[in-house]
Amino acid sequence: MEMQRGVVGDIAKFPDLVAVCDKREVIPNAAHVLRGARANGIPVIHCTAAFRADRAGSHTSNTPFLAHLLKDPAHMLEGAPAVEVLPELWEPGDLESRRFHGFSPFTGTSLDMTLRSLGVTRVVAVGVSLNLGIQGLAIEAVALGYRVTVVTDAVAGIPEDYAQAVLDHTISLLAARVTAARVWEGVG
């Protein structure tokens, strides 16, 4: 979820989020999870966000956060390096589900149909942010009938104490929680 160069990578505009990801080793832990998925024949789908330069298809003022971000006309533009998946997480054969609005990956995208066509019944979530994207992903996936696992050391949010509270008090009600080292135990 949003493991993109302009979100948590080399050209990120969210230094506090990058710092928490570094502290928690989110990127190496996510890479471990993705390698395990691929080794077990499990599809990897990167849920990304982008905006068109003309903002068509995006609600630009329905949330304070998006209204603030989109004051920058170059923020996360389709085709720009900022929207690329982190190179250490991307491999040929991976899929991408891109959205141009909101904070969660299912509404208004083909993600649900893609997962169903692949026979997926469980979503394993890594990425950012716990307080918006991961929480939205978990709620939507559960509402659509999927089982959800959140990899606790491969997710982050800011502020860190609030993100931990979301993990403890919201995600715990929606999803299984497991570390990157244990996510694929019993699979294969």
N, C-alpha and C positions, 0 to 999 in steps of 0.2 A: 504494500500500500504506500504509494507516493515516495518510493525510494528512488528519487530523481536527483539529477545533478543540481537543479535549482532549488531543491527543498533541503536535502541533507548532504549534498556532494560538494564538489570543488568550486561551484559558483552559487552556493546557497545564500539566500537572503535572510535566513533565520539562524543567526549565530548561537542563540541559546539552545535551540533544538539540536544543532550540530554538536554542541558541547555535551549535551545529555546523551546523544547517540554515541559519541566517542567514549564517554565515561562508562556507559552500560555495554559497550562493544556490540551495539546493535547491528552494524554492517557485517562484521565477521560472523556473528551468530546467525544472521539472516542468510549469509552465503552458505553456511553449514547446513541449514534447513533446506535450502534450494538444491544443493548438491545431493542431499539424501533423497529428496523428492525425485529428482531426475534418475538417480541410481535405482529407485524402486518403480520407475515407469509412471510416476505421478505427474500430471501436467502442472507446469508453472505458468501462472498468469500474473503479469505485473499490472496492477491497477494504477493508472497514472492520471494526472490532471494537466490540462492545458487550456489556453484561451485563444480565440481567433483575434487578430488585430482589430477587427471591427466589432468584436465582442458578441457577434451573432451567436445565438444559442446559449448565452450565459446571462444569468441574472446578475447584474452588476451592483445592485444596491439593496438587495433584500436581506443582507446581513452586514453588520458593522465591519466584520473582518474582511469580507470580500470587497466591500466598498473602499476600504483603506488600501488593500493590496492592488486593486485595479486602477488606482490613481496613477500608478506607474504604467504608461502605455506599452512598455516592453515586457511587463511581467508575464513569465511562463507562456510565451507565444508559441503556438503550434509551429513546429519545424525548427525552433531555436534549440541550442544545446541544453538550455535549462530544463527542458521537458524530457530529455533522454534518461532512460533507466541507468543507474550507476553501472559502469562497465564491469565491475567485479561481481555483479549480480545477474547480468544478462548473458544468455547463451543462445546460439542458434537453436531453433525449435521451441523456444519459449513463446508464449502468446502475450499480447498486450490488450488491455481494455482501457480505453481512454475516455474520460468524461470532460465536458466543457462547462459544467455547472455544479454547484453544491459541494458537499463534503464527503459523500459516501459513494461507493462504486456501483451500486446496483441500479438505482433509479435513473431511467433515461438512457441506459446503456444496454449492450447485448450480453453483459456478463452472465446473467442467469441462463439465457439460452445456450451460451457457450459451455457453461458448466454442465448443464443437463445433457447436451449433445455428447459430452465426454464421459457421461455416466458418473459424474461426481456427486457424492452425497455428503461429504465432509469438506469444509473449508478450513485450511490452516493459515492463520493470519500472522504476518510479520510486517513491520514498517511503522509509519507515523500517520497521524499522531493519536495517542491513546484517547485524548479528550475529544477528538472530532472524528477523524477518519476511521480508526480501528473500532471505536464504539459504534459508529454508524454502520460499518461493515457487519459487525456482529449482530446488531439489531435487525438489519435487513435480511441477512442470511438466515437467521432463525425464523423470521416471519415468512420466508420463502420455503421453509422446511429443511434446510441444511443443518447438519451438526457442525459446530464450530469449535476449533481449538485455537487458542491464542498462545503464541510462543513468548513467554514472559520476559526473556532476556533478548528478544529480537524485536521489541516494540519500545516506543518512548513517546513522551509528550512533555509539555511545559505548562506551568511550572512542575518540576519533578515530583513534589509531594502531592500535588493534585492528581497527576497522572497515576501515581501509585494508588491513590484513593479510588480512582476510576477502575483500576485493575482489581483492587480488593473488593469493592462494593458494587460495581456494576457488571464488569466483565465476568466476575465469579458467578453471577446469576444467569449469564447467557451462554457461557462457553467453558469447555475444559481448559485448564491452564497447565502448561508444561514447559520445561526448559528446552533449549535447542539440542542439548546433549541427549535428551530422552524422547524427543518428538517422534522418531521413527522406530522406537522399540516395538518389537512384535510385528512389524510390517515387512513384507517381502517373502 
